[in-house]
Amino acid sequence: MKRLYRQLRNNGVAVFLLVFASFMTPSLHAFEGLDSVDRELPEFSLSDVDDQTWNPETLKGKYWVINFWATWCPPCIEEIPSMNRAWEILEPHGIGMLAINAGEDRPVVEEFLTEIPIDFKTLLGNMDSLGNWSVRALPTTIVVDAEGKVVMEALGPREWDDEALLQKVIDLL
């Protein structure tokens, strides 16, 4: 709760809205699929926890599943184990996965990852860039094609290791 208070104090209304939306999100089993979308990947430059820089050029030539999350978001935390299992299935198909944190400080994210590991790359996002990605609530997950277009989106948590859901992503190849 102290972490949530610090975030609200430091980031104001934007964080409050994301927190409110995450608590209003139904459980994992309420959502089953991915919605088709057609929009451009936004311009961005973000570092991962290993200090590697990521941008749209980094993603080109490969399909990516990108999850936006926060350490204070219960539905985000709930879906992490299934996302790790999905990564085990998608990686051999050449599909990449990224987790973009919603603007928390590096030490907060790194401490969280020691308790609940994310098996794929974790980027340090910022509150200013979330709107550019069309993120309206957490968790949000998008699928980006090899040309850098956002082609699918999931607002709210999912069981990411669900065979039908993963097949929908794999069928894009």
URPE-V229960 format. One record per run of one state. SS is the DSSP state (hx for helix, st for strand, lp for the rest). FROM is the first residue (numbers start at 1). TO is the last residue. Records with the same first field share a line. If there is no record, write none. Layout:
# URPE-V229960
SS = FROM-TO / FROM-TO
This chain:
# URPE-V229960
lp = 1-1 / 12-12 / 25-27 / 31-34 / 41-44 / 49-52 / 60-63 / 70-73 / 92-95 / 102-105 / 116-120 / 125-126 / 134-139 / 145-148 / 156-162 / 171-173
hx = 2-11 / 13-24 / 28-30 / 56-59 / 74-91 / 106-115 / 127-133 / 163-170
st = 35-40 / 45-48 / 53-55 / 64-69 / 96-101 / 121-124 / 140-144 / 149-155
